[in-house]
Amino acid sequence: MSDDATGSVSAERGLHGSDQSVASFDEDRGSVLKSIQRFLHEYPTAIPFIVLVIGVLIFSVAAGGRFFAPFNLSLVLQQVTIIAFLGIAQTLVILTAGIDLSVGAMMVLSSIVMGRLTVTYGVPVELSFVLGLLTGLVCGLINGVLVAVIKLPPFIVTLGTWSVYGAMVIYVSHSETVRAQDIEAAGPLLQWLGHTIRLGGGAVLTYGAIAMILTALIIWYVLNRTAFGRHVYATGDDDEAARLAGINTRGVFIAVYTLAGFICAVAAWALIGRIGAASPLGNQTANLDAITAVVIGGTSLFGGRGSIVGTLFGALIVGVFRNGLALAGVDSLWQEFTVGILIILAVTIDQWIRKISA
């Protein structure tokens, strides 16, 4: 037998009885922390739901029976209606890894167009209403074209259009508010979403809140039951991979921003219904409130993950915390402080959850 053969036999004998297991570098999947992380990654809506429940429990004690009064609960829903509308529009954009800082300006501009055309220029209210909706749609289309075709960063684009649309609000309105009594006389249709349905016990439900819920249901269906919805998530997760897979990512971006603009125009209708007038100063914090609702609702700022249901929970969280703190006698300064802390915690949790897919 050759020396090589003898050496091989000796080596095999030496290995006999040694540990034959394969080295494993898998993480401990059984840890409680990893299980929680994995669960929250699969069900991101669970976080805002838990926060909402905790908030309700806290304020039910801090504010006493006043918090659960039927009128107060319906008031919270009315207060978050506009935020939820804009949050739905913002969710569509953020799901594509973008952001739209102009949602509030588009809403106010659309409301001014509706009110001014009807009252100041005597345009039939039906036509004014349609032109107001088209205003939001065209503004959203402009945002989409600048992002998808010109390839400009969404943050810069919408920061610029926020200023442009804001200037147009001042120009079209002449810095004047269209009064509620004038709208009621010339075009009551514009105030229709402000009408209420009495539910008993002092609780009321506005048509605007119903319209918001119906809008949320429609967008939820689009995102979860249609090919377009799957394309939105795929584009937000990795737009280059989505393009290579045959998805028209440019069309997705344009459609998303355009739809967001249209939803903002519907929000303008609800805004007129809520305050009765068309004011150039209406809802100046709408942009931040919408982004807050989306982020707290579990939609990732990096795109590809989130839901409309989560955004609704996020809007309710903002409304519940502000209402509960106000009932508890907390100064408005600390109300804003609390909402800011919620935003930071939401982004922190989102970053932690994303590590599981890294």
C-alpha positions in Angstrom: 0.0 0.0 0.0 1.3 3.4 -0.9 2.2 6.0 1.7 -0.7 8.2 0.5 -3.2 5.3 0.9 -1.8 4.5 4.4 -2.1 8.1 5.4 -5.7 8.3 4.2 -6.7 5.2 6.2 -5.0 6.5 9.3 -6.8 9.9 8.9 -10.2 8.2 8.6 -9.5 6.1 11.7 -8.5 9.2 13.6 -11.8 10.9 12.6 -13.8 7.9 13.7 -16.0 8.8 16.7 -15.5 12.5 16.3 -18.4 15.0 16.4 -20.1 14.9 13.0 -22.6 17.7 13.5 -22.6 20.7 11.2 -21.8 24.1 12.6 -24.9 26.3 12.9 -24.9 30.1 13.0 -28.7 30.5 13.2 -30.0 33.0 15.7 -32.0 31.7 18.7 -35.4 31.8 17.0 -37.1 30.7 20.2 -36.3 33.8 22.3 -39.3 35.8 23.4 -37.9 39.0 22.0 -37.4 37.5 18.6 -40.9 36.1 18.6 -42.3 39.5 19.4 -40.2 41.2 16.7 -41.3 38.6 14.2 -44.9 39.0 15.2 -44.8 42.7 14.9 -43.1 42.4 11.5 -45.9 40.2 10.2 -48.7 42.3 11.8 -47.6 46.0 12.0 -51.1 47.1 12.8 -50.8 45.4 16.2 -48.6 48.2 17.6 -51.0 51.1 17.0 -53.9 49.0 18.2 -52.1 48.2 21.5 -51.1 51.9 21.9 -54.7 53.0 21.3 -56.1 50.5 23.9 -53.5 51.7 26.4 -54.4 55.3 25.7 -58.1 54.6 26.2 -57.5 52.8 29.5 -55.2 55.6 30.8 -57.6 58.4 30.0 -60.7 56.5 31.2 -59.0 56.8 34.6 -57.4 60.2 34.3 -60.4 62.0 32.8 -63.0 60.0 34.7 -66.4 59.3 33.1 -66.2 62.3 30.8 -63.9 60.5 28.4 -66.5 57.7 27.7 -69.4 60.1 27.4 -71.1 59.4 24.0 -70.7 63.1 22.9 -67.0 63.1 23.7 -66.3 59.9 21.8 -68.2 61.3 18.8 -66.2 64.5 19.1 -63.0 62.6 18.9 -64.2 61.0 15.7 -65.1 64.4 14.2 -61.7 65.8 15.2 -59.8 63.1 13.5 -61.8 63.0 10.3 -59.7 65.5 8.4 -56.4 64.0 9.8 -57.6 60.5 8.7 -58.5 61.7 5.2 -55.0 63.3 4.7 -53.4 60.3 6.4 -55.0 57.9 3.8 -53.5 60.1 1.0 -50.2 60.2 2.8 -50.1 56.4 3.3 -50.4 55.8 -0.4 -47.3 58.0 -1.0 -45.3 56.7 1.9 -45.9 53.1 0.8 -43.9 53.9 -2.3 -41.0 55.2 -0.1 -42.0 58.8 -0.8 -43.6 61.6 1.1 -46.0 64.4 0.3 -45.6 67.6 2.3 -48.2 69.3 0.2 -51.3 67.4 1.2 -52.6 70.2 3.5 -52.0 72.9 0.9 -53.8 70.8 -1.8 -56.8 70.4 0.6 -57.0 74.1 1.4 -56.5 75.2 -2.2 -59.3 72.8 -3.3 -61.7 74.2 -0.6 -60.9 77.8 -1.7 -61.6 76.9 -5.3 -65.0 75.4 -4.4 -66.0 78.3 -2.1 -64.8 81.2 -4.2 -66.2 80.0 -7.5 -69.6 79.3 -5.9 -70.0 82.5 -3.8 -67.8 85.1 -5.4 -68.2 84.2 -9.1 -71.7 82.7 -9.1 -70.6 79.4 -10.7 -73.2 76.7 -10.1 -72.2 74.8 -7.0 -72.2 71.4 -8.8 -69.6 72.7 -11.3 -67.6 74.4 -8.5 -67.5 71.2 -6.6 -66.2 69.2 -9.6 -63.6 71.9 -10.4 -62.5 71.7 -6.7 -62.0 68.0 -7.0 -60.1 68.5 -10.2 -57.9 71.0 -8.5 -56.6 68.4 -6.0 -56.3 65.8 -8.7 -54.2 68.1 -11.0 -52.0 69.2 -8.1 -51.3 65.5 -7.2 -50.6 64.8 -10.9 -48.0 67.5 -11.0 -46.3 66.0 -7.9 -46.4 62.6 -9.5 -44.9 63.8 -12.8 -42.1 65.6 -11.1 -41.2 62.5 -9.0 -41.7 59.8 -11.7 -40.7 61.5 -14.9 -38.3 64.3 -13.9 -36.8 61.9 -11.2 -36.7 64.6 -8.4 -36.7 63.5 -4.8 -40.2 63.4 -3.3 -39.3 65.4 -0.3 -37.8 68.3 -2.3 -40.6 68.2 -4.9 -43.5 68.3 -2.4 -41.6 70.9 -0.2 -41.6 73.1 -3.3 -45.2 72.4 -4.3 -46.3 73.0 -0.7 -45.0 76.6 -1.1 -46.4 76.9 -4.6 -49.9 75.6 -3.7 -49.8 77.7 -0.5 -49.1 80.8 -2.6 -51.9 79.9 -4.9 -54.2 79.7 -1.8 -53.4 83.3 -1.0 -53.7 84.5 -4.6 -57.1 82.8 -5.2 -58.6 83.7 -1.9 -57.2 87.2 -1.7 -56.5 86.3 1.9 -60.2 86.4 2.6 -62.4 83.7 4.1 -65.6 82.7 2.3 -68.1 83.0 5.1 -70.3 80.1 6.2 -73.5 82.0 5.8 -72.6 82.9 2.2 -71.8 79.3 1.4 -75.0 78.2 3.0 -77.0 80.6 0.8 -75.2 80.0 -2.5 -74.0 76.4 -2.3 -75.3 74.3 0.6 -73.9 71.2 -1.1 -70.4 72.2 0.0 -71.5 72.0 3.6 -73.3 68.7 3.2 -70.6 66.6 4.8 -71.0 68.6 8.0 -74.5 67.4 8.6 -75.0 65.1 11.5 -76.9 61.9 12.4 -77.9 61.8 16.0 -77.2 58.4 17.6 -78.6 59.0 21.1 -77.0 59.8 24.4 -75.6 63.0 22.9 -73.5 61.2 20.3 -73.5 62.5 16.7 -72.0 61.1 13.5 -71.2 63.5 10.7 -71.5 62.6 7.0 -67.9 63.6 6.8 -66.8 60.8 9.1 -68.9 58.3 7.1 -67.3 59.5 3.9 -63.8 59.1 5.5 -64.6 55.5 6.6 -65.9 54.7 3.1 -62.8 56.2 1.5 -60.6 54.1 3.8 -62.6 50.9 2.9 -62.1 51.7 -0.8 -58.4 52.3 -0.6 -58.0 49.2 1.7 -59.6 47.1 -1.0 -57.4 48.6 -3.7 -54.3 48.0 -1.8 -55.1 44.5 -0.6 -57.3 43.0 -3.3 -56.0 44.4 -6.6 -52.9 44.1 -8.8 -52.4 47.8 -8.5 -52.1 47.5 -4.7 -49.5 44.8 -5.0 -47.6 47.0 -7.4 -47.6 49.8 -4.9 -46.1 47.6 -2.2 -43.6 46.1 -4.6 -42.5 49.5 -5.8 -42.1 50.8 -2.3 -40.1 47.8 -1.2 -37.6 48.0 -4.1 -38.6 50.0 -7.2 -35.7 48.8 -9.3 -36.6 45.1 -8.6 -40.2 45.9 -9.3 -39.3 47.5 -12.6 -37.2 44.5 -13.6 -40.2 42.3 -12.7 -42.3 44.1 -15.3 -44.1 46.6 -13.1 -44.6 50.0 -14.6 -43.1 51.8 -11.6 -43.4 55.2 -13.3 -47.1 54.7 -13.8 -47.4 53.6 -10.1 -45.8 56.7 -8.8 -47.9 59.0 -11.0 -51.1 57.2 -10.1 -50.3 57.2 -6.3 -49.6 61.0 -6.2 -52.6 61.7 -8.4 -54.9 59.6 -6.2 -53.5 61.3 -3.1 -54.3 64.7 -4.5 -57.9 63.6 -5.3 -58.3 62.3 -1.7 -57.1 65.7 -0.5 -59.8 67.4 -2.5 -62.4 65.2 -0.9 -60.9 66.2 2.4 -61.5 69.8 1.4 -65.2 69.1 1.0 -65.2 67.5 4.5 -63.2 70.5 5.8 -65.8 73.0 4.5 -68.5 70.8 6.1 -66.8 70.8 9.4 -66.0 74.5 9.8 -68.8 75.8 7.5 -66.5 78.2 5.7 -63.6 78.1 3.2 -60.7 79.7 4.9 -57.1 80.1 3.6 -55.9 79.5 7.2 -57.8 76.2 7.5 -55.9 73.3 9.2 -52.4 74.8 9.1 -50.9 71.7 11.0 -52.6 69.2 8.6 -49.3 68.1 7.0 -47.7 67.2 10.3 -50.9 65.6 11.7 -51.2 63.4 8.6 -47.6 62.2 8.7 -48.0 61.6 12.5 -51.0 59.4 12.0 -49.3 57.4 9.3 -46.0 56.9 11.2 -47.8 56.1 14.5 -50.0 53.7 12.5 -47.1 51.5 11.6 -46.4 52.5 8.0 -42.7 52.4 7.4 -41.1 55.6 6.1 -38.9 53.4 4.0 -41.8 52.1 2.0 -43.3 48.7 1.3 -44.9 48.1 4.6 -48.0 49.5 6.2 -51.8 49.6 6.0 -54.8 52.0 5.9 -56.2 50.3 9.0 -53.0 51.3 10.9 -53.3 54.9 9.7 -56.9 55.0 11.0 -55.6 53.7 14.4 -52.8 56.3 14.2 -55.3 59.1 13.6 -57.4 57.9 16.5 -54.4 57.7 18.8 -53.6 61.4 18.0 -57.2 62.3 18.7 -57.6 60.2 21.8 -54.3 61.5 23.4 -55.1 65.2 22.7 -58.7 64.8 23.8 -57.8 62.8 26.9 -55.0 65.2 28.0 -57.3 68.2 27.5 -60.0 66.6 29.6 -57.3 65.8 32.3 -56.4 69.5 32.3 -53.0 69.1 30.7 -51.6 72.2 29.0 -51.6 72.2 25.1 -47.8 72.5 25.2 -47.5 69.1 26.8 -50.1 67.7 24.5 -47.8 68.4 21.5 -44.9 67.1 23.6 -46.7 63.8 24.1 -47.5 63.5 20.4 -43.9 64.2 19.5 -42.7 61.4 21.9 -45.2 59.0 20.2 -43.7 59.8 16.8 -40.1 59.1 18.0 -41.2 55.9 19.6 -43.1 54.8 16.5 -40.0 55.4 14.2 -37.7 53.6 16.8 -40.0 50.6 16.8 -40.2 50.6 13.0 -36.4 50.5 12.8 -36.2 47.7 15.3 -38.8 45.6 13.4 -37.0 46.2 10.1 -33.9 44.5 11.4 -35.6 41.1 11.2 -35.7 41.4 7.4 -32.2 42.7 7.1 
